Amino acid sequence: MKHAISISLGSSKRDKSVKINLNGQEILVERVGTDGDIAKARQLYLDLDGKIDAFGVGGVDLYLRLDEKEYPLHAALKLVSGVKQTPLCDGRGLKHTLERRVFQLAKPQLGDAHFKQAFVPVAIDRLGLAEAVAEVADSTVFGDLMVALGVPIPIYGIPAFKRVARVMLPFVSHFPMSMIFYGSDGAEQEPKYTKYFAESDLIAGDFLFMRKYMPKNMSGKTVVTNTTTEDNIALLKERGVKTVITTTPRYEGRSFGTNMLEAALTAYAGKGRRLSDNELNELIDDLELKPTVIHFTQVLRFKPVLMDGA
């Protein structure tokens, strides 16, 4: 059996192990959180190198991609610097393939999606999703400067976002781990930036960033996210969310991060290296991988069926 493990700097409370079946091939996928313990995570990478088929790198990105250029995050690369044999998957491949195609792949459940305004709290690490969102919304607000850096300036639209990103990424590339890893559990804080949540009918991005500041009232909104547990989905329903789309499929109630799914696909392919965007897109189509769409407002009514003689 193929084996893929995501080693995350995030909370161990979100750990999960499940066997998934890809075209008849069973793959054991595991998520192992280290609660922010960098030394522990580094040691796990070294201990498991060459013993499993693929690593997921959770909690941090190794590179941030803007159009065709990738910017290394040096602090994150130091974390995995001793890994020599097992492929390392930080999820950036699926962020530019599966997430870029999220509304296309979800069209059978969503129809032709259209929104008045989208709010993406942090887009710098998932530009594919940001571009997908911008295509289905009349306007898009990016909160990277506010949420990630504490600078109270929203960014409107993809062109402006890319201009800011081109200026910032050479500096972000050298940020210390304390600035690129935002905590191990994504615990809620006081609602913040509520104006942008309230004005938007589509909220998109990483769930931990979203949960950190989202208001109590999310009534009628559509949320596009991933890395969600059953409790996370229940929380969104409680807040009044209308529809949740998890960009990765759900397995046993859990949508894993893109790094975990990309590691599973890498293990399945068996090439001993990361997969290209073209290879990932081919697998997405061949394996019919699709986002999961949950409509909370959907009420199923069953008519009684009368059997002969009843």
C-alpha positions in Angstrom: 0.0 0.0 0.0 1.3 3.5 -0.9 1.8 5.8 2.1 1.6 9.6 2.2 2.1 11.6 5.4 1.5 15.3 5.9 3.7 16.7 8.6 2.2 19.9 9.8 3.3 22.6 12.2 -0.4 22.9 13.0 -2.4 21.5 15.8 -2.3 17.8 16.5 -6.0 18.1 17.4 -6.7 18.1 13.6 -4.8 14.8 13.0 -6.5 12.2 10.8 -5.6 8.9 9.2 -7.7 7.4 6.4 -7.3 5.0 3.5 -8.4 6.4 0.2 -9.0 4.5 -3.0 -7.7 6.0 -6.2 -8.6 4.0 -9.3 -8.4 0.8 -7.3 -5.2 1.6 -5.6 -5.3 2.0 -1.8 -3.3 4.8 -0.3 -2.9 5.4 3.4 -2.9 9.2 4.0 -2.0 10.6 7.4 -1.9 14.1 8.8 0.5 14.6 11.8 0.5 17.9 13.6 3.4 19.1 15.8 1.7 22.0 17.6 4.2 24.5 16.3 7.2 22.4 17.4 9.6 23.1 14.5 12.3 20.8 15.8 9.8 17.9 16.1 8.6 18.5 12.6 12.1 18.6 11.2 13.0 15.4 12.9 9.9 13.6 11.6 10.9 14.6 8.0 14.4 13.2 8.6 13.2 10.0 10.2 10.6 9.2 7.5 12.7 10.2 4.5 12.9 7.3 2.1 10.4 5.2 4.1 7.2 6.6 2.7 6.0 7.6 -0.9 5.4 11.3 -0.4 5.4 14.1 2.2 2.8 16.7 2.6 4.3 19.9 4.0 1.6 21.4 6.2 1.3 24.8 8.0 3.8 26.6 5.7 4.5 26.9 2.0 7.9 26.2 0.6 7.4 28.5 -2.4 4.8 31.2 -3.3 4.0 31.4 -6.9 3.0 34.6 -8.8 2.2 33.9 -12.4 5.2 32.0 -13.8 7.7 32.9 -11.0 8.2 31.1 -7.7 9.6 32.8 -4.6 11.3 30.5 -2.1 10.4 30.9 1.6 13.8 30.3 3.0 12.7 29.6 6.6 10.3 26.9 5.4 13.0 25.3 3.1 15.3 25.1 6.1 12.7 23.0 7.9 12.9 20.3 5.2 16.5 20.8 4.1 17.7 17.3 5.1 15.1 15.4 3.0 16.8 13.7 0.1 14.6 10.9 -1.2 10.9 11.3 -0.5 9.1 14.0 -2.7 7.9 17.1 -0.8 4.5 18.5 -1.6 3.4 21.8 -0.1 0.2 21.9 -2.1 1.1 24.7 -4.5 0.5 22.4 -7.5 -3.1 21.8 -6.6 -3.6 25.4 -5.6 -2.9 26.3 -9.3 -4.9 23.4 -10.8 -7.7 22.0 -8.6 -8.4 25.3 -6.9 -8.0 27.3 -10.1 -10.8 25.1 -11.6 -13.0 24.9 -8.5 -16.1 26.6 -10.1 -15.7 24.6 -13.3 -15.4 21.3 -11.5 -18.3 22.2 -9.1 -20.6 23.4 -11.9 -22.9 20.3 -11.8 -23.8 21.2 -8.2 -23.6 25.0 -8.5 -24.6 25.8 -12.0 -23.2 29.1 -13.4 -22.0 30.7 -10.2 -22.1 34.5 -9.9 -21.5 36.7 -6.9 -21.7 40.5 -6.3 -18.5 40.7 -4.1 -15.9 38.2 -2.9 -13.7 38.6 0.1 -10.5 36.6 0.3 -8.8 37.2 3.7 -5.4 35.9 2.5 -4.7 35.2 -1.2 -0.9 35.3 -1.4 -0.5 31.5 -0.9 -3.4 30.5 -3.2 -3.5 32.7 -6.3 -5.2 30.1 -8.3 -8.3 30.3 -6.0 -8.1 34.1 -6.0 -8.2 34.1 -9.9 -11.1 31.6 -9.9 -13.0 33.8 -7.5 -12.4 37.0 -9.4 -13.9 35.3 -12.5 -17.3 34.7 -10.8 -17.6 37.9 -8.7 -18.4 41.4 -9.9 -15.7 42.7 -7.5 -13.1 41.1 -5.3 -11.5 42.3 -2.1 -8.2 40.9 -0.9 -7.3 41.2 2.8 -3.6 40.2 2.8 -2.2 43.5 4.0 -4.9 43.6 6.8 -4.9 40.0 8.0 -1.3 38.9 7.4 0.5 42.2 8.1 -1.9 44.3 10.2 -1.9 47.1 7.6 -5.5 48.4 7.3 -5.6 48.6 3.5 -7.8 46.4 1.4 -6.8 45.5 -2.1 -9.4 45.6 -4.8 -9.1 43.3 -7.9 -6.5 40.9 -9.2 -4.4 43.4 -11.2 -3.9 45.5 -8.0 -3.3 42.4 -5.9 -0.5 41.3 -8.3 1.1 44.7 -8.3 1.3 44.6 -4.5 2.5 41.0 -4.5 5.3 41.7 -6.9 6.6 44.3 -4.5 6.1 42.3 -1.4 7.2 38.8 -2.3 10.9 39.4 -2.5 10.7 40.6 1.1 8.3 37.8 2.2 10.8 35.3 0.8 13.1 36.2 3.7 10.5 36.4 6.5 11.3 34.3 9.6 9.2 31.3 10.5 7.3 33.4 13.1 5.9 35.5 10.2 5.0 32.7 7.7 3.4 30.3 10.3 0.4 31.9 11.9 -0.3 29.5 14.8 -1.0 25.9 15.4 -4.8 25.9 15.9 -6.4 28.8 14.1 -8.4 29.7 17.2 -11.0 32.4 16.9 -10.3 35.9 18.0 -12.6 38.9 18.1 -14.4 39.4 14.8 -12.3 41.8 12.7 -12.6 43.3 9.2 -16.3 42.6 9.5 -17.2 45.3 6.9 -15.7 43.1 4.2 -17.3 39.9 5.5 -20.7 41.7 5.7 -20.5 43.3 2.2 -19.5 40.0 0.5 -21.7 37.1 -0.6 -18.7 34.9 -1.3 -15.9 34.3 1.2 -12.9 32.3 0.0 -9.5 31.1 1.3 -7.9 29.0 4.0 -10.3 28.1 6.7 -8.0 28.9 9.6 -7.5 32.4 8.4 -11.2 32.7 7.8 -12.3 31.4 11.2 -9.8 33.7 13.0 -11.8 36.8 12.3 -15.2 35.9 10.8 -18.3 37.4 12.4 -21.0 35.5 14.2 -23.4 36.2 11.4 -22.5 34.7 8.0 -26.1 34.4 6.9 -26.7 33.5 3.3 -23.0 33.5 2.3 -21.1 31.0 0.1 -17.8 29.8 1.5 -15.0 28.3 -0.5 -12.3 26.7 1.6 -10.6 23.5 2.6 -8.8 21.7 5.5 -12.1 21.4 7.3 -13.3 19.0 10.0 -16.9 18.0 10.7 -16.8 20.5 13.6 -15.7 23.3 11.2 -18.6 22.5 8.8 -21.0 22.5 11.8 -19.6 25.9 12.8 -20.2 27.4 9.4 -23.8 26.0 9.4 -24.4 27.5 12.8 -23.2 30.9 11.5 -25.8 30.8 8.8 -23.7 30.0 5.8 -25.8 28.9 2.8 -23.3 26.9 0.9 -19.8 25.5 1.6 -17.5 24.3 -1.1 -14.4 22.5 0.0 -11.8 22.6 -2.8 -10.5 19.1 -2.0 -12.8 16.0 -1.7 -14.0 15.0 1.7 -12.9 11.6 3.1 -14.6 10.3 6.3 -15.9 13.8 7.1 -12.6 15.6 6.5 -11.3 17.7 3.7 -7.5 17.5 3.8 -5.2 20.4 2.8 -3.9 20.7 -0.7 -0.5 19.5 0.5 -2.0 16.2 1.8 -4.0 15.5 -1.4 -1.1 16.4 -3.6 1.1 14.0 -1.6 -1.5 11.3 -2.1 -1.6 11.9 -5.8 2.2 11.9 -5.9 2.3 8.6 -4.1 -0.3 7.2 -6.5 1.7 8.3 -9.6 4.8 6.7 -8.2 7.3 8.9 -10.1 9.4 9.6 -7.1 9.1 13.4 -7.6 6.6 16.2 -7.4 4.1 16.3 -10.2 3.8 19.1 -12.8 0.7 21.2 -13.2 -0.1 19.3 -16.4 0.3 15.9 -14.7 -1.9 17.0 -11.8 -4.6 18.3 -14.2 -4.6 14.9 -16.0 -5.0 13.1 -12.7 -7.8 15.4 -11.6 -9.6 14.5 -14.8 -8.7 10.8 -14.9 -9.7 10.2 -11.2 -12.7 12.6 -11.5 -11.6 14.6 -8.4 -14.1 17.2 -7.6 -14.8 19.8 -4.9 -17.4 18.9 -2.3 -20.5 21.1 -2.3 -22.7 21.3 0.8 -26.0 23.2 0.6 -27.3 23.9 4.1 -30.6 25.3 2.9 -31.4 22.2 1.0 -34.3 20.4 2.6 -35.1 16.9 1.4 -38.7 15.9 1.5 -39.6 12.3 1.0 -43.0 11.2 -0.2 -44.2 7.9 1.3 -44.1 5.0 -1.2 -47.1 2.7 -0.9 -46.3 -0.9 -1.5 -48.7 -3.3 -3.1 -51.0 -4.6 -0.4 -50.1 -1.8 2.0 
